[in-house]
Every structure is written in structure tokens, then in C-alpha cells.
Amino acid sequence: MADIADAAGVGRATLYRYFPSRDLLLQAIGDTALDELTGRLADARVDTIPVTEAIARLTRAFISAGSKYVALMRTGHKPVDPAEVDRRIGTPLRELFDRGIATGELRGDVPSDVLLTLFGGLLEAAIKTQPGYGVEQASAAVLAVFLTGAGPQVLVERV
């Protein structure tokens, strides 16, 4: 908490007045992150554009926003209710992926829940590596892997 107060340019007493514990501070940061991501999702107006363009917009928005919260991710602490994250972020993304599957913009052999998990994993990895890579480069990498695959054979059947 002392390091956080120093980084924020406030005294420890001031920090503790607003956040009496580390958990409450992490909760506030998590709530702020979720609010920002929800706002970016709404601003992207994904229901009005082609699915691949929507995914590109969201990728850049999420990596840009998420890079501010990478320290929170590294704590391993889950300050936000997972059900709330799913309601505000997961459900709209699954709906987007379902639309992409229905229109043929996304492959139909992978369920939207699996696409969501894979997309989320790519975003998380990009956010963690982004500071040395840049938002645009990290976004382009996520899009290339997610939309076209990492190699010539995208899905390998189990033998």
C-alpha cells in the first residue's frame, strides 16, 4: 500500500482513508476496469458492423484498456464477481461470436463458448506482453491468430 500511495502521489493516510485494505483497493480497481471495458464494448457498437470488424475494434479497445490493469492481473486476485464479468462482457461477446458463426464469418465447428475462452486467453496474453510490444502490434497479433489461426492447419483432430 505504501508503494501504491507513493506512485499515486498521495500520503498513505489518504490512501487508507479511501481504501482501508488492499482487498478494497483491488476491488475498486477491478470495478473501474470492468466499467471501462463495458463502456468500450458499448462504444464499439458491435451489433451494427460486420463481426470481424467488431472483433478488431474490441481487440484494440480491450488491449488498450487492459494494459492499465496488468498489475491487477498479475496479483492473481479476482476482485470482480465472475458472474458480473460474464453478464457484462462474456454474454455480449458470445452473442457476437454466435452471429459470426451464423453468418459464416467465423468457423462453425467451434462453439461460441470455446471461442470466448480462446479469445479471452489471447487478449490476456497480449495485455501482459503489450508494454514491450505496443497496442497496435499486440492487437494485430491477436487478430491474426484468432481469425486466421497460427498455422496452416487450424484445428487438428484427435487421433
Chimera marker file (.cmm) of the C-alpha trace (Angstrom):
<marker_set name="trace">
<marker id="1" x="0.000" y="0.000" z="0.000" r="1" g="1" b="0" radius="0.5"/>
<marker id="2" x="2.921" y="2.346" z="0.695" r="1" g="1" b="0" radius="0.5"/>
<marker id="3" x="4.249" y="1.804" z="-2.844" r="1" g="1" b="0" radius="0.5"/>
<marker id="4" x="0.808" y="2.486" z="-4.289" r="1" g="1" b="0" radius="0.5"/>
<marker id="5" x="0.445" y="5.684" z="-2.274" r="1" g="1" b="0" radius="0.5"/>
<marker id="6" x="3.889" y="6.828" z="-3.448" r="1" g="1" b="0" radius="0.5"/>
<marker id="7" x="3.092" y="6.013" z="-7.081" r="1" g="1" b="0" radius="0.5"/>
<marker id="8" x="-0.223" y="7.893" z="-6.816" r="1" g="1" b="0" radius="0.5"/>
<marker id="9" x="1.456" y="10.870" z="-5.200" r="1" g="1" b="0" radius="0.5"/>
<marker id="10" x="-0.661" y="10.733" z="-2.062" r="1" g="1" b="0" radius="0.5"/>
<marker id="11" x="0.117" y="10.001" z="1.528" r="1" g="1" b="0" radius="0.5"/>
<marker id="12" x="-0.561" y="6.570" z="2.993" r="1" g="1" b="0" radius="0.5"/>
<marker id="13" x="-3.139" y="8.061" z="5.336" r="1" g="1" b="0" radius="0.5"/>
<marker id="14" x="-5.044" y="9.472" z="2.359" r="1" g="1" b="0" radius="0.5"/>
<marker id="15" x="-4.935" y="6.142" z="0.546" r="1" g="1" b="0" radius="0.5"/>
<marker id="16" x="-6.157" y="4.285" z="3.642" r="1" g="1" b="0" radius="0.5"/>
<marker id="17" x="-8.957" y="6.821" z="4.117" r="1" g="1" b="0" radius="0.5"/>
<marker id="18" x="-10.395" y="5.807" z="0.729" r="1" g="1" b="0" radius="0.5"/>
<marker id="19" x="-9.270" y="2.164" z="0.754" r="1" g="1" b="0" radius="0.5"/>
<marker id="20" x="-8.833" y="0.778" z="4.275" r="1" g="1" b="0" radius="0.5"/>
<marker id="21" x="-7.455" y="-2.511" z="2.940" r="1" g="1" b="0" radius="0.5"/>
<marker id="22" x="-5.610" y="-3.931" z="-0.045" r="1" g="1" b="0" radius="0.5"/>
<marker id="23" x="-8.684" y="-6.003" z="-0.951" r="1" g="1" b="0" radius="0.5"/>
<marker id="24" x="-10.901" y="-2.912" z="-1.100" r="1" g="1" b="0" radius="0.5"/>
<marker id="25" x="-8.354" y="-1.145" z="-3.293" r="1" g="1" b="0" radius="0.5"/>
<marker id="26" x="-8.184" y="-4.147" z="-5.639" r="1" g="1" b="0" radius="0.5"/>
<marker id="27" x="-11.991" y="-4.296" z="-5.697" r="1" g="1" b="0" radius="0.5"/>
<marker id="28" x="-12.173" y="-0.629" z="-6.717" r="1" g="1" b="0" radius="0.5"/>
<marker id="29" x="-9.575" y="-1.153" z="-9.447" r="1" g="1" b="0" radius="0.5"/>
<marker id="30" x="-11.467" y="-4.223" z="-10.686" r="1" g="1" b="0" radius="0.5"/>
<marker id="31" x="-14.767" y="-2.343" z="-10.734" r="1" g="1" b="0" radius="0.5"/>
<marker id="32" x="-13.147" y="0.510" z="-12.662" r="1" g="1" b="0" radius="0.5"/>
<marker id="33" x="-11.640" y="-1.925" z="-15.170" r="1" g="1" b="0" radius="0.5"/>
<marker id="34" x="-14.964" y="-3.683" z="-15.698" r="1" g="1" b="0" radius="0.5"/>
<marker id="35" x="-16.774" y="-0.356" z="-16.126" r="1" g="1" b="0" radius="0.5"/>
<marker id="36" x="-14.195" y="0.780" z="-18.680" r="1" g="1" b="0" radius="0.5"/>
<marker id="37" x="-14.358" y="-2.479" z="-20.647" r="1" g="1" b="0" radius="0.5"/>
<marker id="38" x="-18.163" y="-2.413" z="-20.594" r="1" g="1" b="0" radius="0.5"/>
<marker id="39" x="-18.092" y="1.158" z="-21.885" r="1" g="1" b="0" radius="0.5"/>
<marker id="40" x="-15.657" y="0.263" z="-24.642" r="1" g="1" b="0" radius="0.5"/>
<marker id="41" x="-17.857" y="-2.669" z="-25.634" r="1" g="1" b="0" radius="0.5"/>
<marker id="42" x="-20.862" y="-0.346" z="-25.884" r="1" g="1" b="0" radius="0.5"/>
<marker id="43" x="-18.863" y="2.307" z="-27.767" r="1" g="1" b="0" radius="0.5"/>
<marker id="44" x="-17.734" y="-0.262" z="-30.337" r="1" g="1" b="0" radius="0.5"/>
<marker id="45" x="-21.378" y="-0.764" z="-31.417" r="1" g="1" b="0" radius="0.5"/>
<marker id="46" x="-20.558" y="-4.331" z="-32.388" r="1" g="1" b="0" radius="0.5"/>
<marker id="47" x="-24.140" y="-5.135" z="-33.346" r="1" g="1" b="0" radius="0.5"/>
<marker id="48" x="-24.021" y="-2.608" z="-36.218" r="1" g="1" b="0" radius="0.5"/>
<marker id="49" x="-20.867" y="-3.767" z="-38.054" r="1" g="1" b="0" radius="0.5"/>
<marker id="50" x="-19.508" y="-6.986" z="-39.571" r="1" g="1" b="0" radius="0.5"/>
<marker id="51" x="-18.298" y="-9.498" z="-36.984" r="1" g="1" b="0" radius="0.5"/>
<marker id="52" x="-14.620" y="-9.446" z="-37.957" r="1" g="1" b="0" radius="0.5"/>
<marker id="53" x="-14.556" y="-5.633" z="-37.798" r="1" g="1" b="0" radius="0.5"/>
<marker id="54" x="-16.276" y="-5.789" z="-34.387" r="1" g="1" b="0" radius="0.5"/>
<marker id="55" x="-13.679" y="-8.256" z="-33.128" r="1" g="1" b="0" radius="0.5"/>
<marker id="56" x="-10.900" y="-5.980" z="-34.391" r="1" g="1" b="0" radius="0.5"/>
<marker id="57" x="-12.406" y="-2.954" z="-32.620" r="1" g="1" b="0" radius="0.5"/>
<marker id="58" x="-12.862" y="-4.883" z="-29.394" r="1" g="1" b="0" radius="0.5"/>
<marker id="59" x="-9.372" y="-6.333" z="-29.527" r="1" g="1" b="0" radius="0.5"/>
<marker id="60" x="-7.771" y="-2.892" z="-29.745" r="1" g="1" b="0" radius="0.5"/>
<marker id="61" x="-10.117" y="-1.473" z="-27.104" r="1" g="1" b="0" radius="0.5"/>
<marker id="62" x="-9.588" y="-4.326" z="-24.648" r="1" g="1" b="0" radius="0.5"/>
<marker id="63" x="-5.808" y="-4.397" z="-25.052" r="1" g="1" b="0" radius="0.5"/>
<marker id="64" x="-5.601" y="-0.623" z="-24.721" r="1" g="1" b="0" radius="0.5"/>
<marker id="65" x="-7.775" y="-0.579" z="-21.606" r="1" g="1" b="0" radius="0.5"/>
<marker id="66" x="-6.387" y="-3.776" z="-20.157" r="1" g="1" b="0" radius="0.5"/>
<marker id="67" x="-2.802" y="-2.610" z="-20.283" r="1" g="1" b="0" radius="0.5"/>
<marker id="68" x="-3.665" y="-0.160" z="-17.491" r="1" g="1" b="0" radius="0.5"/>
<marker id="69" x="-4.759" y="-3.051" z="-15.290" r="1" g="1" b="0" radius="0.5"/>
<marker id="70" x="-1.976" y="-5.546" z="-15.957" r="1" g="1" b="0" radius="0.5"/>
<marker id="71" x="-0.724" y="-5.231" z="-12.368" r="1" g="1" b="0" radius="0.5"/>
<marker id="72" x="-4.162" y="-6.316" z="-11.149" r="1" g="1" b="0" radius="0.5"/>
<marker id="73" x="-3.994" y="-9.374" z="-13.412" r="1" g="1" b="0" radius="0.5"/>
<marker id="74" x="-0.578" y="-10.294" z="-12.035" r="1" g="1" b="0" radius="0.5"/>
<marker id="75" x="-1.819" y="-10.336" z="-8.445" r="1" g="1" b="0" radius="0.5"/>
<marker id="76" x="-3.954" y="-13.380" z="-9.216" r="1" g="1" b="0" radius="0.5"/>
<marker id="77" x="-6.663" y="-11.704" z="-7.147" r="1" g="1" b="0" radius="0.5"/>
<marker id="78" x="-10.170" y="-11.832" z="-8.641" r="1" g="1" b="0" radius="0.5"/>
<marker id="79" x="-11.716" y="-8.611" z="-7.279" r="1" g="1" b="0" radius="0.5"/>
<marker id="80" x="-14.762" y="-8.654" z="-9.547" r="1" g="1" b="0" radius="0.5"/>
<marker id="81" x="-17.600" y="-11.159" z="-9.391" r="1" g="1" b="0" radius="0.5"/>
<marker id="82" x="-17.100" y="-13.595" z="-12.313" r="1" g="1" b="0" radius="0.5"/>
<marker id="83" x="-20.864" y="-13.737" z="-12.912" r="1" g="1" b="0" radius="0.5"/>
<marker id="84" x="-20.913" y="-9.948" z="-13.355" r="1" g="1" b="0" radius="0.5"/>
<marker id="85" x="-17.977" y="-10.096" z="-15.777" r="1" g="1" b="0" radius="0.5"/>
<marker id="86" x="-19.790" y="-12.780" z="-17.759" r="1" g="1" b="0" radius="0.5"/>
<marker id="87" x="-23.027" y="-10.793" z="-17.820" r="1" g="1" b="0" radius="0.5"/>
<marker id="88" x="-21.400" y="-7.552" z="-18.937" r="1" g="1" b="0" radius="0.5"/>
<marker id="89" x="-18.592" y="-8.835" z="-21.169" r="1" g="1" b="0" radius="0.5"/>
<marker id="90" x="-18.958" y="-12.569" z="-21.783" r="1" g="1" b="0" radius="0.5"/>
<marker id="91" x="-22.586" y="-12.613" z="-22.882" r="1" g="1" b="0" radius="0.5"/>
<marker id="92" x="-22.218" y="-9.822" z="-25.477" r="1" g="1" b="0" radius="0.5"/>
<marker id="93" x="-19.080" y="-11.480" z="-26.857" r="1" g="1" b="0" radius="0.5"/>
<marker id="94" x="-20.779" y="-14.890" z="-27.091" r="1" g="1" b="0" radius="0.5"/>
<marker id="95" x="-23.660" y="-13.197" z="-28.923" r="1" g="1" b="0" radius="0.5"/>
<marker id="96" x="-21.161" y="-11.618" z="-31.325" r="1" g="1" b="0" radius="0.5"/>
<marker id="97" x="-19.466" y="-14.973" z="-31.896" r="1" g="1" b="0" radius="0.5"/>
<marker id="98" x="-22.849" y="-16.679" z="-32.385" r="1" g="1" b="0" radius="0.5"/>
<marker id="99" x="-23.686" y="-14.077" z="-35.026" r="1" g="1" b="0" radius="0.5"/>
<marker id="100" x="-20.338" y="-14.692" z="-36.700" r="1" g="1" b="0" radius="0.5"/>
<marker id="101" x="-20.967" y="-18.427" z="-36.749" r="1" g="1" b="0" radius="0.5"/>
<marker id="102" x="-24.482" y="-17.897" z="-38.176" r="1" g="1" b="0" radius="0.5"/>
<marker id="103" x="-23.234" y="-15.574" z="-40.944" r="1" g="1" b="0" radius="0.5"/>
<marker id="104" x="-20.219" y="-17.721" z="-41.776" r="1" g="1" b="0" radius="0.5"/>
<marker id="105" x="-17.729" y="-15.036" z="-40.706" r="1" g="1" b="0" radius="0.5"/>
<marker id="106" x="-16.470" y="-17.401" z="-38.003" r="1" g="1" b="0" radius="0.5"/>
<marker id="107" x="-15.982" y="-21.135" z="-38.203" r="1" g="1" b="0" radius="0.5"/>
<marker id="108" x="-18.989" y="-23.224" z="-37.236" r="1" g="1" b="0" radius="0.5"/>
<marker id="109" x="-17.126" y="-26.193" z="-35.772" r="1" g="1" b="0" radius="0.5"/>
<marker id="110" x="-16.077" y="-24.362" z="-32.605" r="1" g="1" b="0" radius="0.5"/>
<marker id="111" x="-18.834" y="-23.329" z="-30.151" r="1" g="1" b="0" radius="0.5"/>
<marker id="112" x="-19.063" y="-19.690" z="-29.118" r="1" g="1" b="0" radius="0.5"/>
<marker id="113" x="-18.152" y="-20.576" z="-25.507" r="1" g="1" b="0" radius="0.5"/>
<marker id="114" x="-14.881" y="-22.083" z="-26.717" r="1" g="1" b="0" radius="0.5"/>
<marker id="115" x="-14.243" y="-19.094" z="-28.988" r="1" g="1" b="0" radius="0.5"/>
<marker id="116" x="-14.803" y="-16.813" z="-25.991" r="1" g="1" b="0" radius="0.5"/>
<marker id="117" x="-12.309" y="-18.749" z="-23.880" r="1" g="1" b="0" radius="0.5"/>
<marker id="118" x="-9.701" y="-18.716" z="-26.649" r="1" g="1" b="0" radius="0.5"/>
<marker id="119" x="-10.254" y="-15.030" z="-27.428" r="1" g="1" b="0" radius="0.5"/>
<marker id="120" x="-10.022" y="-14.152" z="-23.743" r="1" g="1" b="0" radius="0.5"/>
<marker id="121" x="-6.803" y="-16.120" z="-23.389" r="1" g="1" b="0" radius="0.5"/>
<marker id="122" x="-5.249" y="-14.353" z="-26.365" r="1" g="1" b="0" radius="0.5"/>
<marker id="123" x="-6.310" y="-10.967" z="-25.003" r="1" g="1" b="0" radius="0.5"/>
<marker id="124" x="-4.901" y="-11.722" z="-21.568" r="1" g="1" b="0" radius="0.5"/>
<marker id="125" x="-1.587" y="-12.871" z="-23.037" r="1" g="1" b="0" radius="0.5"/>
<marker id="126" x="-1.408" y="-9.799" z="-25.273" r="1" g="1" b="0" radius="0.5"/>
<marker id="127" x="-2.184" y="-7.454" z="-22.393" r="1" g="1" b="0" radius="0.5"/>
<marker id="128" x="0.576" y="-8.994" z="-20.295" r="1" g="1" b="0" radius="0.5"/>
<marker id="129" x="3.131" y="-8.666" z="-23.112" r="1" g="1" b="0" radius="0.5"/>
<marker id="130" x="1.823" y="-5.422" z="-24.622" r="1" g="1" b="0" radius="0.5"/>
<marker id="131" x="4.038" y="-2.898" z="-22.803" r="1" g="1" b="0" radius="0.5"/>
<marker id="132" x="7.046" y="-4.002" z="-24.863" r="1" g="1" b="0" radius="0.5"/>
<marker id="133" x="5.050" y="-4.717" z="-27.993" r="1" g="1" b="0" radius="0.5"/>
<marker id="134" x="2.569" y="-1.867" z="-28.429" r="1" g="1" b="0" radius="0.5"/>
<marker id="135" x="-1.219" y="-1.834" z="-28.596" r="1" g="1" b="0" radius="0.5"/>
<marker id="136" x="-1.437" y="-1.967" z="-32.394" r="1" g="1" b="0" radius="0.5"/>
<marker id="137" x="1.111" y="-4.763" z="-32.761" r="1" g="1" b="0" radius="0.5"/>
<marker id="138" x="-0.444" y="-6.794" z="-29.934" r="1" g="1" b="0" radius="0.5"/>
<marker id="139" x="-3.917" y="-6.265" z="-31.422" r="1" g="1" b="0" radius="0.5"/>
<marker id="140" x="-2.758" y="-7.327" z="-34.883" r="1" g="1" b="0" radius="0.5"/>
<marker id="141" x="-1.167" y="-10.461" z="-33.442" r="1" g="1" b="0" radius="0.5"/>
<marker id="142" x="-4.325" y="-11.421" z="-31.542" r="1" g="1" b="0" radius="0.5"/>
<marker id="143" x="-6.472" y="-10.836" z="-34.632" r="1" g="1" b="0" radius="0.5"/>
<marker id="144" x="-4.156" y="-12.853" z="-36.874" r="1" g="1" b="0" radius="0.5"/>
<marker id="145" x="-4.111" y="-15.809" z="-34.518" r="1" g="1" b="0" radius="0.5"/>
<marker id="146" x="-7.788" y="-15.658" z="-33.603" r="1" g="1" b="0" radius="0.5"/>
<marker id="147" x="-9.255" y="-15.011" z="-37.033" r="1" g="1" b="0" radius="0.5"/>
<marker id="148" x="-6.882" y="-16.986" z="-39.257" r="1" g="1" b="0" radius="0.5"/>
<marker id="149" x="-5.058" y="-19.372" z="-36.963" r="1" g="1" b="0" radius="0.5"/>
<marker id="150" x="-1.419" y="-19.731" z="-36.062" r="1" g="1" b="0" radius="0.5"/>
<marker id="151" x="-0.542" y="-22.234" z="-38.750" r="1" g="1" b="0" radius="0.5"/>
<marker id="152" x="-1.629" y="-23.940" z="-41.939" r="1" g="1" b="0" radius="0.5"/>
<marker id="153" x="-3.821" y="-26.496" z="-40.168" r="1" g="1" b="0" radius="0.5"/>
<marker id="154" x="-6.058" y="-24.600" z="-37.775" r="1" g="1" b="0" radius="0.5"/>
<marker id="155" x="-7.822" y="-27.433" z="-35.979" r="1" g="1" b="0" radius="0.5"/>
<marker id="156" x="-6.154" y="-30.809" z="-35.549" r="1" g="1" b="0" radius="0.5"/>
<marker id="157" x="-8.465" y="-33.751" z="-34.884" r="1" g="1" b="0" radius="0.5"/>
<marker id="158" x="-7.542" y="-36.096" z="-32.027" r="1" g="1" b="0" radius="0.5"/>
<marker id="159" x="-6.288" y="-39.449" z="-33.246" r="1" g="1" b="0" radius="0.5"/>
<link id1="1" id2="2" r="1" g="1" b="0" radius="0.2"/>
<link id1="2" id2="3" r="1" g="1" b="0" radius="0.2"/>
<link id1="3" id2="4" r="1" g="1" b="0" radius="0.2"/>
<link id1="4" id2="5" r="1" g="1" b="0" radius="0.2"/>
<link id1="5" id2="6" r="1" g="1" b="0" radius="0.2"/>
<link id1="6" id2="7" r="1" g="1" b="0" radius="0.2"/>
<link id1="7" id2="8" r="1" g="1" b="0" radius="0.2"/>
<link id1="8" id2="9" r="1" g="1" b="0" radius="0.2"/>
<link id1="9" id2="10" r="1" g="1" b="0" radius="0.2"/>
<link id1="10" id2="11" r="1" g="1" b="0" radius="0.2"/>
<link id1="11" id2="12" r="1" g="1" b="0" radius="0.2"/>
<link id1="12" id2="13" r="1" g="1" b="0" radius="0.2"/>
<link id1="13" id2="14" r="1" g="1" b="0" radius="0.2"/>
<link id1="14" id2="15" r="1" g="1" b="0" radius="0.2"/>
<link id1="15" id2="16" r="1" g="1" b="0" radius="0.2"/>
<link id1="16" id2="17" r="1" g="1" b="0" radius="0.2"/>
<link id1="17" id2="18" r="1" g="1" b="0" radius="0.2"/>
<link id1="18" id2="19" r="1" g="1" b="0" radius="0.2"/>
<link id1="19" id2="20" r="1" g="1" b="0" radius="0.2"/>
<link id1="20" id2="21" r="1" g="1" b="0" radius="0.2"/>
<link id1="21" id2="22" r="1" g="1" b="0" radius="0.2"/>
<link id1="22" id2="23" r="1" g="1" b="0" radius="0.2"/>
<link id1="23" id2="24" r="1" g="1" b="0" radius="0.2"/>
<link id1="24" id2="25" r="1" g="1" b="0" radius="0.2"/>
<link id1="25" id2="26" r="1" g="1" b="0" radius="0.2"/>
<link id1="26" id2="27" r="1" g="1" b="0" radius="0.2"/>
<link id1="27" id2="28" r="1" g="1" b="0" radius="0.2"/>
<link id1="28" id2="29" r="1" g="1" b="0" radius="0.2"/>
<link id1="29" id2="30" r="1" g="1" b="0" radius="0.2"/>
<link id1="30" id2="31" r="1" g="1" b="0" radius="0.2"/>
<link id1="31" id2="32" r="1" g="1" b="0" radius="0.2"/>
<link id1="32" id2="33" r="1" g="1" b="0" radius="0.2"/>
<link id1="33" id2="34" r="1" g="1" b="0" radius="0.2"/>
<link id1="34" id2="35" r="1" g="1" b="0" radius="0.2"/>
<link id1="35" id2="36" r="1" g="1" b="0" radius="0.2"/>
<link id1="36" id2="37" r="1" g="1" b="0" radius="0.2"/>
<link id1="37" id2="38" r="1" g="1" b="0" radius="0.2"/>
<link id1="38" id2="39" r="1" g="1" b="0" radius="0.2"/>
<link id1="39" id2="40" r="1" g="1" b="0" radius="0.2"/>
<link id1="40" id2="41" r="1" g="1" b="0" radius="0.2"/>
<link id1="41" id2="42" r="1" g="1" b="0" radius="0.2"/>
<link id1="42" id2="43" r="1" g="1" b="0" radius="0.2"/>
<link id1="43" id2="44" r="1" g="1" b="0" radius="0.2"/>
<link id1="44" id2="45" r="1" g="1" b="0" radius="0.2"/>
<link id1="45" id2="46" r="1" g="1" b="0" radius="0.2"/>
<link id1="46" id2="47" r="1" g="1" b="0" radius="0.2"/>
<link id1="47" id2="48" r="1" g="1" b="0" radius="0.2"/>
<link id1="48" id2="49" r="1" g="1" b="0" radius="0.2"/>
<link id1="49" id2="50" r="1" g="1" b="0" radius="0.2"/>
<link id1="50" id2="51" r="1" g="1" b="0" radius="0.2"/>
<link id1="51" id2="52" r="1" g="1" b="0" radius="0.2"/>
<link id1="52" id2="53" r="1" g="1" b="0" radius="0.2"/>
<link id1="53" id2="54" r="1" g="1" b="0" radius="0.2"/>
<link id1="54" id2="55" r="1" g="1" b="0" radius="0.2"/>
<link id1="55" id2="56" r="1" g="1" b="0" radius="0.2"/>
<link id1="56" id2="57" r="1" g="1" b="0" radius="0.2"/>
<link id1="57" id2="58" r="1" g="1" b="0" radius="0.2"/>
<link id1="58" id2="59" r="1" g="1" b="0" radius="0.2"/>
<link id1="59" id2="60" r="1" g="1" b="0" radius="0.2"/>
<link id1="60" id2="61" r="1" g="1" b="0" radius="0.2"/>
<link id1="61" id2="62" r="1" g="1" b="0" radius="0.2"/>
<link id1="62" id2="63" r="1" g="1" b="0" radius="0.2"/>
<link id1="63" id2="64" r="1" g="1" b="0" radius="0.2"/>
<link id1="64" id2="65" r="1" g="1" b="0" radius="0.2"/>
<link id1="65" id2="66" r="1" g="1" b="0" radius="0.2"/>
<link id1="66" id2="67" r="1" g="1" b="0" radius="0.2"/>
<link id1="67" id2="68" r="1" g="1" b="0" radius="0.2"/>
<link id1="68" id2="69" r="1" g="1" b="0" radius="0.2"/>
<link id1="69" id2="70" r="1" g="1" b="0" radius="0.2"/>
<link id1="70" id2="71" r="1" g="1" b="0" radius="0.2"/>
<link id1="71" id2="72" r="1" g="1" b="0" radius="0.2"/>
<link id1="72" id2="73" r="1" g="1" b="0" radius="0.2"/>
<link id1="73" id2="74" r="1" g="1" b="0" radius="0.2"/>
<link id1="74" id2="75" r="1" g="1" b="0" radius="0.2"/>
<link id1="75" id2="76" r="1" g="1" b="0" radius="0.2"/>
<link id1="76" id2="77" r="1" g="1" b="0" radius="0.2"/>
<link id1="77" id2="78" r="1" g="1" b="0" radius="0.2"/>
<link id1="78" id2="79" r="1" g="1" b="0" radius="0.2"/>
<link id1="79" id2="80" r="1" g="1" b="0" radius="0.2"/>
<link id1="80" id2="81" r="1" g="1" b="0" radius="0.2"/>
<link id1="81" id2="82" r="1" g="1" b="0" radius="0.2"/>
<link id1="82" id2="83" r="1" g="1" b="0" radius="0.2"/>
<link id1="83" id2="84" r="1" g="1" b="0" radius="0.2"/>
<link id1="84" id2="85" r="1" g="1" b="0" radius="0.2"/>
<link id1="85" id2="86" r="1" g="1" b="0" radius="0.2"/>
<link id1="86" id2="87" r="1" g="1" b="0" radius="0.2"/>
<link id1="87" id2="88" r="1" g="1" b="0" radius="0.2"/>
<link id1="88" id2="89" r="1" g="1" b="0" radius="0.2"/>
<link id1="89" id2="90" r="1" g="1" b="0" radius="0.2"/>
<link id1="90" id2="91" r="1" g="1" b="0" radius="0.2"/>
<link id1="91" id2="92" r="1" g="1" b="0" radius="0.2"/>
<link id1="92" id2="93" r="1" g="1" b="0" radius="0.2"/>
<link id1="93" id2="94" r="1" g="1" b="0" radius="0.2"/>
<link id1="94" id2="95" r="1" g="1" b="0" radius="0.2"/>
<link id1="95" id2="96" r="1" g="1" b="0" radius="0.2"/>
<link id1="96" id2="97" r="1" g="1" b="0" radius="0.2"/>
<link id1="97" id2="98" r="1" g="1" b="0" radius="0.2"/>
<link id1="98" id2="99" r="1" g="1" b="0" radius="0.2"/>
<link id1="99" id2="100" r="1" g="1" b="0" radius="0.2"/>
<link id1="100" id2="101" r="1" g="1" b="0" radius="0.2"/>
<link id1="101" id2="102" r="1" g="1" b="0" radius="0.2"/>
<link id1="102" id2="103" r="1" g="1" b="0" radius="0.2"/>
<link id1="103" id2="104" r="1" g="1" b="0" radius="0.2"/>
<link id1="104" id2="105" r="1" g="1" b="0" radius="0.2"/>
<link id1="105" id2="106" r="1" g="1" b="0" radius="0.2"/>
<link id1="106" id2="107" r="1" g="1" b="0" radius="0.2"/>
<link id1="107" id2="108" r="1" g="1" b="0" radius="0.2"/>
<link id1="108" id2="109" r="1" g="1" b="0" radius="0.2"/>
<link id1="109" id2="110" r="1" g="1" b="0" radius="0.2"/>
<link id1="110" id2="111" r="1" g="1" b="0" radius="0.2"/>
<link id1="111" id2="112" r="1" g="1" b="0" radius="0.2"/>
<link id1="112" id2="113" r="1" g="1" b="0" radius="0.2"/>
<link id1="113" id2="114" r="1" g="1" b="0" radius="0.2"/>
<link id1="114" id2="115" r="1" g="1" b="0" radius="0.2"/>
<link id1="115" id2="116" r="1" g="1" b="0" radius="0.2"/>
<link id1="116" id2="117" r="1" g="1" b="0" radius="0.2"/>
<link id1="117" id2="118" r="1" g="1" b="0" radius="0.2"/>
<link id1="118" id2="119" r="1" g="1" b="0" radius="0.2"/>
<link id1="119" id2="120" r="1" g="1" b="0" radius="0.2"/>
<link id1="120" id2="121" r="1" g="1" b="0" radius="0.2"/>
<link id1="121" id2="122" r="1" g="1" b="0" radius="0.2"/>
<link id1="122" id2="123" r="1" g="1" b="0" radius="0.2"/>
<link id1="123" id2="124" r="1" g="1" b="0" radius="0.2"/>
<link id1="124" id2="125" r="1" g="1" b="0" radius="0.2"/>
<link id1="125" id2="126" r="1" g="1" b="0" radius="0.2"/>
<link id1="126" id2="127" r="1" g="1" b="0" radius="0.2"/>
<link id1="127" id2="128" r="1" g="1" b="0" radius="0.2"/>
<link id1="128" id2="129" r="1" g="1" b="0" radius="0.2"/>
<link id1="129" id2="130" r="1" g="1" b="0" radius="0.2"/>
<link id1="130" id2="131" r="1" g="1" b="0" radius="0.2"/>
<link id1="131" id2="132" r="1" g="1" b="0" radius="0.2"/>
<link id1="132" id2="133" r="1" g="1" b="0" radius="0.2"/>
<link id1="133" id2="134" r="1" g="1" b="0" radius="0.2"/>
<link id1="134" id2="135" r="1" g="1" b="0" radius="0.2"/>
<link id1="135" id2="136" r="1" g="1" b="0" radius="0.2"/>
<link id1="136" id2="137" r="1" g="1" b="0" radius="0.2"/>
<link id1="137" id2="138" r="1" g="1" b="0" radius="0.2"/>
<link id1="138" id2="139" r="1" g="1" b="0" radius="0.2"/>
<link id1="139" id2="140" r="1" g="1" b="0" radius="0.2"/>
<link id1="140" id2="141" r="1" g="1" b="0" radius="0.2"/>
<link id1="141" id2="142" r="1" g="1" b="0" radius="0.2"/>
<link id1="142" id2="143" r="1" g="1" b="0" radius="0.2"/>
<link id1="143" id2="144" r="1" g="1" b="0" radius="0.2"/>
<link id1="144" id2="145" r="1" g="1" b="0" radius="0.2"/>
<link id1="145" id2="146" r="1" g="1" b="0" radius="0.2"/>
<link id1="146" id2="147" r="1" g="1" b="0" radius="0.2"/>
<link id1="147" id2="148" r="1" g="1" b="0" radius="0.2"/>
<link id1="148" id2="149" r="1" g="1" b="0" radius="0.2"/>
<link id1="149" id2="150" r="1" g="1" b="0" radius="0.2"/>
<link id1="150" id2="151" r="1" g="1" b="0" radius="0.2"/>
<link id1="151" id2="152" r="1" g="1" b="0" radius="0.2"/>
<link id1="152" id2="153" r="1" g="1" b="0" radius="0.2"/>
<link id1="153" id2="154" r="1" g="1" b="0" radius="0.2"/>
<link id1="154" id2="155" r="1" g="1" b="0" radius="0.2"/>
<link id1="155" id2="156" r="1" g="1" b="0" radius="0.2"/>
<link id1="156" id2="157" r="1" g="1" b="0" radius="0.2"/>
<link id1="157" id2="158" r="1" g="1" b="0" radius="0.2"/>
<link id1="158" id2="159" r="1" g="1" b="0" radius="0.2"/>
</marker_set>
